[in-house]
Amino acid sequence: MAEARVKRKLSAILCADVVGYSRLMGEDEVATLHTLKRCVAQIIEPTVKEHHGRIFKRMGDGFMVEFSSAVDSVECALDWQRRVDSAEPSLSFRIGINLGDVIEDKKRIYGDGVNIAARLESISEGGGVCISRAAYDQVKDKLPYEYKYEGEQFGKNIKEPLRVYKVVIDSDTEAGKASDSEPMKLPDKPSIAVLPFDNLSGDPNQEYLADGITEQIITGLSMMPYIFVIARNSTFTYKGQ
């Protein structure tokens, strides 16, 4: 019998876990489990779904999520960190993202694309997001964030050194210093912001459709190199206003 052909595809993989989880469990196991369970149900799962991701593996406090878009993966990671910081400050996640070739076996995913994401997660700081050079190349001109080059890192079972970039989140020290010293420079091309569409149907279950249309327009416009598109995270703050 002929061996089944391996299915390969290009995916953005997000790996995340809780910093100091063993310590938290040692201090108060029941409270930690309850907090993590609430965080998963109220923040992580809705955020992943909102950004078109799929959690394909859970390992206690660890998560592996697949996206078809590097842009979606980074925006999800930043929303994840901000929402956890706001609602569950006792938990601190570290996140790594890689864009690479993976092997799909039914609903499970393997390969270097996953291994690299896991390595990036392990070197990320609590509340931070580290991405690979492959992911950086895809998002650097599409998302209005700063990225700090962290140099080359080596990982077990990874042949080539990893070029690591840290996404500078609003609360980061670097971002705070930059805003105090000088205003952000305006892009040297026309800018456009797509505000969230209102759901006029009267059916709250159709809210996702209105949001989905807005996101598709933002994604489509971001592919045009001659305009600067304001990120979804910024424009959706005006939702309902």
Salt bridges, closest charged atoms under 4 A:
ASP17 OD1 - ARG94 NE 2.74
GLU27 OE2 - ARG23 NH1 3.23
GLU50 OE2 - ARG83 NH2 3.19
GLU50 OE2 - ARG232 NH2 2.47
GLU66 OE2 - LYS9 NZ 2.72
GLU66 OE1 - ARG54 NH2 3.01
ASP79 OD2 - HIS51 NE2 2.69
ASP79 OD2 - ARG83 NH2 3.57
ASP79 OD2 - ARG232 NH1 3.93
GLU88 OE2 - ARG38 NE 2.62
ASP101 OD2 - ARG8 NH1 2.83
GLU104 OE1 - LYS7 NZ 3.03
GLU104 OE2 - LYS9 NZ 3.19
GLU121 OE2 - ARG94 NE 3.76
GLU125 OE1 - LYS166 NZ 3.58
ASP137 OD1 - ARG133 NE 2.85
ASP137 OD1 - LYS140 NZ 3.80
GLU152 OE2 - ARG163 NE 3.90
ASP170 OD2 - ARG82 NH2 3.46
GLU174 OE2 - LYS148 NZ 3.41
GLU174 OE2 - LYS166 NZ 3.67
GLU207 OE2 - LYS239 NZ 2.69
ASP211 OD1 - LYS239 NZ 2.80
GLU215 OE1 - HIS52 NE2 2.87
GLU215 OE2 - ARG232 NE 2.81
